[in-house]
C-alpha cells in the first residue's frame, strides 16, 4: 500500500494525534448548528490558526451518509489541467486516510488526470479534518486549474458517482483575495480602507458568484480581480453540486486574516456549503 506522506510542517496543522483532536474539538460547532446535509462545499486552506475553524465547519456540514469525500485544491496555472494523487492512502496525524481508488479509476476513464507529485497545502491541510469528522469515509486528492477543465471535473465527478452508485461529496479548497505588498496587489492602498474594500467589494463579488453557482463568472472574477488563489477547486465543487441538484450555496462564515492578526498584508477566507433542494 503506497501512502502519500505528510509534507506540511506543524504550524499549518498540529503534528500529533492528541493536539489534532483537541484543535478540531475547539473548532467544532455544536451538533445543533451543524447542517449535516451538504453534498459539496468550499473551504479555505490557510494554516489552522487562521482558517481552520471555517474549514472545520464546512466538513462538519457535509452529510454523514457520504462514502467518499473528494477534496479539490488548486495553486495551478490556467493551462495546468487536472492533477490527482495516485497513492492508496494519505498520511494524517490521526492515521492513514484511505483513497477511493475505484472512483479515481472511473475519473481516469473519462478525464486526463496527471499524477500530482508536488507538495501543496490546498488539499493536505484539509485531510485531518476529513479523517476526524468523517472517520468511515474514503477520500480522493485532486487539484484543478482555474479553467473550464475544473467545470468538466465537477460534471464528471457527478457522473462517476452515478455509475458507481456511490454517495460522494466534493469540497473545493481556495482562499480569497491576497492583499498587500507581499502579494503584489494593493489597488486600494493600505489600512482600514483596503480591508473594507476587500471584504465588501472584491471578496463579496466572488463569494456571491459562487453562492449563485455562476461559475464562469467566478472564474472570470478570480482572473481579473485576483479574488481567489485556487478558484478551480471551488468551481469544480460547485459544478458537482449543481449537477447533483443544488441551485444555490449557503455562506457559513467569512473573515480575513486581518481580523485575527492585523497586518499590511492579509487574505480572505469563506466557508460555503451546497445541499440538494429536494
ABEGO torsion letter per residue (X at the ends): XBBBBBABBBGABBABAAAAAAAAAAABBBAAABAGABABBBBBABBAAAAAAAAAAAAAABBAABABBBBBBBGBBAAAEBBBBABABBBBAAEBBBBBAAAAAAAAAABBBBBBABBBAAAAAAAAAAAAABAABBBBBBBBBBBAAAAAAAAAAAAAAAAAGBBBBBBBBBBBBBBEAAAGBBAAEBEAAAAAAAAAAAAAAAAAAAAAGBAAAAAAAAAAAGABABAAAAAAAAAAAAAAGBABBBBABBBBAAAABBBABBBBBBBBBBBBAX
